Amino acid sequence: MLRDDPPSHWVALIFAVRVDPAMVAIGEPHKFDRLGWFTRDALPTPLHSQLPPTLALLPDHLG
């Protein structure tokens, strides 16, 4: 990822996995208040600046 404003350069790796939502737990409760599952059309805000273009790379059934 290259961005001019503000200047940045970083690499993002995209992983897609299948999980059982009932088995997922927060492993660092001192860092996170809650865990949620959202569809693409009902994402919470604010979003990370690179989430929309990242989701656009994925097939619909993975997003």
NORWO-V827528 format. One line per field, one symbol per residue. ss: DSSP state (A for helix, B for strand, O for the rest). psi: psi as a letter, one per 30 degrees, with the letter a starting at -180 (. if undefined). A space follows every 50 residues. Layout:
# NORWO-V827528
ss: ???
psi: ???
This chain:
# NORWO-V827528
ss: OBBOOOOBBOOOOOOOOOOOAAAOOOOOOOOOOOOOOOOAAAOOOOOOOO AAAAAAAOOAAAO
psi: kkkejlkljlkkkkkklkljfffklkfifffkelklkkleghkllllkfg eefeeffkleff.
